[in-house]
Amino acid sequence: MPHQSPLEPDAVTARAWLDAAGELALTRLAGAGTESSWPAGEASEAARAGPAIGEGPMAGGMAAVLGVVESEARSALVTTAPGYLAYIPGGGLFATAVASFIGDILNRYTGLAAGAPGLVRLENDVLAWLAAQFGYGPKAAGLFTSGGSLATFTAVVAARERGMGLAGDLRCAAAYTSSQAHASVAGAFRLAGLRPENLRSVPVDHAFRMRPDRLAEMVREDRARGLTPIMVVAAAGTTNTGAVDPLAEIAALCAAEGLWLHVDGAYGGAFVLCEEGRRRLGGVDLADSITFDPHKGMFLPYGTGCLLFRDGVPKAEASGGDESYLRDVRSQDPSDAGPSPADFGLELSRPYRGLRLWAPLMLHGAAPFREALTEKLALATALHRGLKALADDGLPMEIVAEPQLTVVPFRLARLGGEAVSQWNARNAAFLEAVNRRGRCFLSSTLLPTTDGEALTLRACVLSHRTHRLQINQCLEDIASAVAEVG
């Protein structure tokens, strides 16, 4: 009889584990549409003194393990609740959770196509479909990453190597992004070995969009100072306000100046899947590369980002160095499977991320995704109009900007002579009063004013579970909270 490793459960135990995990999953799924977006708040006993890791199994087995996890989840932000409108909501598609489980059980090596040609081909099929949705042609290629930060870093390296080569003086490299850009852009710039002070912050207009006229001036100024401009990072939906930079105008400037254009569409890129969203993101197809997070706009659980290159694999990005240990698989890469994920990024060993998007597209089709994104744009418009109606009726609120995608920023109106610090304190109390009601959960940001940064509430509509009911409840709670904080 073959030796049985203690790390291999027998069939009865494996079935019991699956049944217990499946029961938890189905119970959570059944209540997902009515779950409160406000966490329980207090840490559980287990969080303060978790079970010790011993030499033997935990008493109670899988039931006890799941009990600890469920207990700790009660104090976490409920990102899958229909009223969760904070930060960037995470949908947590069930189909993807099942696909992740199957991918982990198979545990095939998908870093190089020769290791799993059929699975890599499926992943490349999904990437080609996504590239076409963004308006890219047949030369386009890409890879799935852990999220937008790693995708942006990879794009910065590609732009650096095209603009500076492998022997250029990186101290001279300059890049440009909006003053509203996500922090990952600055992080990617530093990780790529470029000087932080050479990442230039371009001013924005009244709608928080990058100003192409100021961008052009800054590029000219930097060339005159002896710097080498290499790239622009524009936004297809900023995190703060959902602003969409004038992509076509920026693309024309980049073409004239020989700059790499990268578009950060981590949040907003998914809206190319619907007609209205595609119109609002006009010019995105002109970018050299695009960051896009399916775990945002396509409602997947966290852990799946995407980077697309318009013209395929940049030559300088292809893997190099001492790869003698990979010679067997490198020499067998099947051309019909398409490029390997390792041709683009740092990861050789990686989870099979392609299955996380391929499976839900196969199980649901593309149409429900398009319909859901169309609905989210309409819901953001409804929320904006509802807020404006409340303000018109006399509630002392300021609607900061009309939604360009699905982020709606607003705040209490400033009192005459009120210091920014006092104004911010009132808006912090306003936010807490809204969230305490438990039906919707909003977040805040800081936006520039003439005499300081103002704390501003923001609602982001981006969950497949969020519908008109939640928007109506949100408006009711906002009105009540305004009355409460005066």
RAQUI-V36278 format. One record per residue. RES is the residue in one small letter. SS is DSSP state (hx for helix, st for strand, lp for the rest). PHI is phi as a letter, one per 20 degrees, with the letter a starting at -180 (999 if undefined). PSI is psi in radians with two decimals (* if undefined). Layout:
res-><RES;RES>
ss-><SS;SS>
phi-><PHI;PHI>
psi-><PSI;PSI>
This chain:
res-><m;p;h;q;s;p;l;e;p;d;a;v;t;a;r;a;w;l;d;a;a;g;e;l;a;l;t;r;l;a;g;a;g;t;e;s;s;w;p;a;g;e;a;s;e;a;a;r;a;g;p;a;i;g;e;g;p;m;a;g;g;m;a;a;v;l;g;v;v;e;s;e;a;r;s;a;l;v;t;t;a;p;g;y;l;a;y;i;p;g;g;g;l;f;a;t;a;v;a;s;f;i;g;d;i;l;n;r;y;t;g;l;a;a;g;a;p;g;l;v;r;l;e;n;d;v;l;a;w;l;a;a;q;f;g;y;g;p;k;a;a;g;l;f;t;s;g;g;s;l;a;t;f;t;a;v;v;a;a;r;e;r;g;m;g;l;a;g;d;l;r;c;a;a;a;y;t;s;s;q;a;h;a;s;v;a;g;a;f;r;l;a;g;l;r;p;e;n;l;r;s;v;p;v;d;h;a;f;r;m;r;p;d;r;l;a;e;m;v;r;e;d;r;a;r;g;l;t;p;i;m;v;v;a;a;a;g;t;t;n;t;g;a;v;d;p;l;a;e;i;a;a;l;c;a;a;e;g;l;w;l;h;v;d;g;a;y;g;g;a;f;v;l;c;e;e;g;r;r;r;l;g;g;v;d;l;a;d;s;i;t;f;d;p;h;k;g;m;f;l;p;y;g;t;g;c;l;l;f;r;d;g;v;p;k;a;e;a;s;g;g;d;e;s;y;l;r;d;v;r;s;q;d;p;s;d;a;g;p;s;p;a;d;f;g;l;e;l;s;r;p;y;r;g;l;r;l;w;a;p;l;m;l;h;g;a;a;p;f;r;e;a;l;t;e;k;l;a;l;a;t;a;l;h;r;g;l;k;a;l;a;d;d;g;l;p;m;e;i;v;a;e;p;q;l;t;v;v;p;f;r;l;a;r;l;g;g;e;a;v;s;q;w;n;a;r;n;a;a;f;l;e;a;v;n;r;r;g;r;c;f;l;s;s;t;l;l;p;t;t;d;g;e;a;l;t;l;r;a;c;v;l;s;h;r;t;h;r;l;q;i;n;q;c;l;e;d;i;a;s;a;v;a;e;v;g>
ss-><lp;lp;lp;lp;lp;lp;lp;lp;lp;lp;hx;hx;hx;hx;hx;hx;hx;hx;hx;hx;hx;hx;hx;hx;hx;hx;hx;hx;hx;hx;hx;lp;lp;lp;lp;lp;lp;lp;lp;lp;lp;lp;lp;lp;hx;hx;hx;hx;lp;lp;lp;lp;lp;lp;lp;lp;lp;lp;lp;lp;hx;hx;hx;hx;hx;hx;hx;hx;hx;hx;hx;hx;hx;lp;lp;lp;lp;lp;lp;lp;lp;lp;lp;st;lp;lp;lp;lp;lp;lp;lp;lp;lp;hx;hx;hx;hx;hx;hx;hx;hx;hx;hx;hx;hx;hx;lp;lp;lp;lp;lp;lp;hx;hx;hx;lp;hx;hx;hx;hx;hx;hx;hx;hx;hx;hx;hx;hx;hx;hx;hx;hx;hx;lp;lp;lp;lp;lp;lp;lp;st;st;st;st;st;lp;lp;hx;hx;hx;hx;hx;hx;hx;hx;hx;hx;hx;hx;hx;hx;hx;hx;hx;lp;lp;lp;lp;lp;hx;hx;hx;st;st;st;st;st;st;lp;lp;lp;lp;hx;hx;hx;hx;hx;hx;hx;hx;hx;lp;lp;lp;lp;hx;hx;hx;st;st;st;st;lp;st;lp;lp;lp;lp;lp;st;lp;hx;hx;hx;hx;hx;hx;hx;hx;hx;hx;hx;hx;hx;lp;lp;lp;st;st;st;st;st;st;st;st;st;lp;lp;lp;lp;lp;lp;lp;st;lp;lp;hx;hx;hx;hx;hx;hx;hx;hx;hx;hx;hx;lp;lp;st;st;st;st;st;st;lp;lp;lp;hx;hx;hx;hx;hx;lp;hx;hx;hx;hx;hx;hx;lp;lp;lp;hx;hx;hx;lp;lp;st;st;st;st;lp;hx;hx;hx;hx;lp;lp;lp;lp;lp;lp;lp;st;st;st;st;st;lp;lp;lp;lp;lp;hx;hx;hx;lp;lp;lp;lp;lp;lp;hx;hx;hx;hx;hx;hx;hx;lp;lp;lp;lp;hx;hx;hx;lp;lp;lp;hx;hx;hx;lp;lp;lp;lp;lp;lp;lp;lp;lp;lp;hx;hx;hx;hx;hx;hx;hx;hx;hx;hx;hx;lp;lp;hx;hx;hx;hx;hx;hx;hx;hx;hx;hx;hx;hx;hx;hx;hx;hx;hx;hx;hx;hx;hx;hx;hx;hx;hx;hx;lp;lp;lp;lp;st;st;st;lp;lp;lp;lp;lp;lp;lp;st;st;st;st;st;st;lp;lp;lp;lp;lp;lp;lp;hx;hx;hx;hx;hx;hx;hx;hx;hx;hx;hx;hx;hx;hx;hx;hx;hx;lp;lp;lp;lp;st;lp;st;st;st;st;st;st;st;lp;lp;st;st;st;st;st;st;st;st;st;lp;lp;lp;lp;lp;lp;lp;hx;hx;hx;hx;hx;hx;hx;hx;hx;hx;hx;hx;hx;hx;hx;hx;hx;hx;lp>
phi-><999;f;f;d;f;f;e;d;f;f;f;f;f;f;f;f;f;f;f;f;f;f;f;f;f;f;f;f;f;f;e;f;f;c;f;f;e;e;f;f;n;f;f;f;g;f;f;f;b;f;f;f;e;d;e;c;f;f;f;n;m;f;g;f;f;f;f;f;f;f;f;f;f;f;e;e;g;e;f;e;f;f;e;f;c;e;l;c;g;d;f;m;g;f;g;f;f;f;f;f;f;f;f;f;f;f;l;e;e;d;f;c;f;f;f;b;g;f;f;f;f;f;f;f;f;f;f;f;f;f;g;f;f;e;n;f;e;f;f;f;b;a;b;e;c;f;r;f;f;f;f;f;g;f;f;f;f;f;f;f;f;f;e;d;m;e;c;f;e;f;f;e;f;c;b;c;b;f;f;d;f;f;f;f;f;f;f;f;f;f;f;f;n;d;f;g;f;e;e;e;e;e;f;d;e;f;e;m;d;g;e;f;f;f;g;f;f;f;f;f;f;f;f;f;e;n;e;d;f;c;b;c;d;d;d;d;o;f;f;f;c;m;f;d;f;f;f;f;f;f;f;f;f;f;f;f;e;m;d;f;d;d;d;e;d;g;e;e;g;f;f;f;f;d;f;f;f;f;f;f;d;g;n;f;f;e;f;f;b;c;e;b;d;g;f;d;f;d;m;f;f;g;p;c;d;b;c;d;d;f;d;n;f;f;g;f;e;f;f;b;n;f;c;g;f;d;f;f;f;f;f;d;g;f;f;f;e;n;f;e;g;f;f;d;c;e;f;d;e;b;f;e;f;g;f;f;d;f;f;f;f;f;f;d;n;f;g;f;f;f;f;f;f;f;f;f;f;f;f;f;f;f;f;f;f;f;f;f;f;f;f;f;e;o;f;f;c;d;e;f;b;f;f;e;c;c;e;c;e;b;a;f;f;f;e;g;m;f;f;g;f;f;g;f;f;f;f;f;f;f;f;f;f;f;f;f;f;n;e;c;c;d;c;c;b;d;c;f;c;f;c;q;e;d;f;c;f;b;d;d;e;b;c;f;e;e;c;f;g;f;f;f;f;f;f;f;f;f;f;f;f;f;f;f;e;m>
psi-><2.27;2.63;2.35;1.99;2.47;-0.22;-0.02;1.87;2.57;3.00;-0.68;-0.77;-0.75;-0.73;-0.71;-0.72;-0.81;-0.73;-0.75;-0.79;-0.69;-0.68;-0.74;-0.82;-0.80;-0.62;-0.79;-0.70;-0.70;-0.57;0.01;-0.59;-0.24;0.08;2.47;2.49;-0.13;2.13;2.82;-0.52;-1.10;2.39;2.51;2.97;-0.70;-0.53;-0.61;-0.53;1.44;2.85;2.41;2.55;1.95;-3.07;-0.29;3.09;2.68;2.39;2.32;-0.19;-2.52;-0.66;-0.74;-0.71;-0.84;-0.58;-0.71;-0.79;-0.80;-0.70;-0.80;-0.52;-0.38;-0.39;0.16;2.74;2.36;1.37;-0.27;0.00;2.60;-0.44;0.10;1.88;0.32;2.76;-2.21;1.92;2.61;2.09;-0.75;0.94;2.31;-0.68;-0.64;-0.65;-0.74;-0.74;-0.70;-0.71;-0.82;-0.74;-0.68;-0.63;-0.78;-0.78;0.81;2.66;2.00;0.28;-0.64;2.45;-0.59;-0.45;-0.48;1.23;-0.70;-0.73;-0.70;-0.63;-0.72;-0.73;-0.75;-0.52;-0.77;-0.75;-0.70;-0.69;-0.78;-0.77;-0.72;-0.62;-0.57;-0.06;0.16;2.70;-2.98;-0.29;-0.27;2.62;2.95;-2.97;2.72;2.43;-3.09;-0.34;-3.08;-0.53;-0.82;-0.61;-0.78;-0.71;-0.78;-0.68;-0.68;-0.71;-0.73;-0.76;-0.69;-0.77;-0.55;-0.69;-0.53;-0.20;-2.94;-0.13;0.15;2.79;1.79;-0.29;-0.33;-0.15;2.32;2.56;2.92;2.38;2.89;2.63;-0.20;0.20;2.68;2.59;-0.40;-0.42;-0.84;-0.67;-0.74;-0.69;-0.79;-0.78;-0.49;0.06;0.34;2.68;2.18;-0.63;-0.24;0.04;1.84;2.35;1.95;2.30;2.78;2.86;-2.95;-0.38;0.26;0.49;2.51;2.43;1.93;-0.56;-0.73;-0.60;-0.83;-0.74;-0.75;-0.64;-0.79;-0.75;-0.73;-0.68;-0.71;-0.48;-0.02;0.12;2.86;1.68;2.31;-0.50;2.80;2.35;1.88;2.83;2.33;1.14;1.63;2.75;-0.67;-0.92;0.02;0.35;2.45;2.01;2.70;1.48;-0.76;-0.72;-0.71;-0.69;-0.70;-0.71;-0.75;-0.72;-0.73;-0.57;-0.06;0.62;2.53;2.27;2.03;2.33;2.15;1.69;0.52;-0.82;-0.89;-0.18;-0.57;-0.39;-0.12;-0.27;-0.29;2.70;-0.82;-0.70;-0.69;-0.67;-0.73;-0.40;0.46;2.32;-0.14;-0.50;-0.16;-0.12;2.59;-0.55;2.73;2.28;2.37;2.32;1.80;-0.42;0.08;-1.44;-0.14;0.20;0.27;2.79;2.76;2.57;0.14;1.79;3.09;2.48;2.25;2.36;2.21;-0.68;0.41;-2.86;2.07;2.35;-0.73;-0.26;-0.31;2.61;2.54;-2.99;-2.89;1.84;0.57;-0.54;-0.21;0.12;-0.57;-0.85;-0.58;-0.67;-0.21;0.14;2.06;2.19;-0.52;-0.19;-0.26;-3.04;2.72;2.56;-0.58;-0.19;-0.26;-0.77;-2.93;-0.45;2.28;-0.97;2.25;2.71;2.78;1.44;-0.50;-0.58;-0.46;-0.47;-0.60;-0.79;-0.88;-0.57;-0.63;-0.66;-0.55;-0.43;2.91;-0.49;-0.78;-0.54;-0.78;-0.77;-0.71;-0.71;-0.64;-0.74;-0.70;-0.70;-0.73;-0.66;-0.69;-0.70;-0.72;-0.71;-0.76;-0.80;-0.65;-0.71;-0.73;-0.68;-0.70;-0.74;-0.70;-0.49;0.01;-0.10;2.32;1.25;2.66;2.09;1.93;-0.72;2.59;2.41;2.23;-0.48;-1.85;0.31;2.27;1.88;2.40;2.90;2.94;2.50;2.58;2.41;2.68;2.18;0.09;2.32;2.64;-0.69;-0.71;-0.72;-0.78;-0.66;-0.69;-0.68;-0.55;-0.71;-0.63;-0.83;-0.78;-0.64;-0.63;-0.89;-0.57;-0.41;-0.33;-0.07;-0.57;2.75;2.01;2.89;3.12;2.89;3.10;2.21;2.53;2.47;-3.10;-0.40;0.54;-3.14;2.26;2.28;2.17;2.28;2.61;2.40;2.28;2.02;1.83;0.86;2.44;-0.18;-0.16;2.21;-3.00;-0.57;-0.80;-0.62;-0.74;-0.74;-0.69;-0.78;-0.72;-0.78;-0.60;-0.78;-0.74;-0.68;-0.65;-0.77;-0.64;-0.75;-0.08;*>
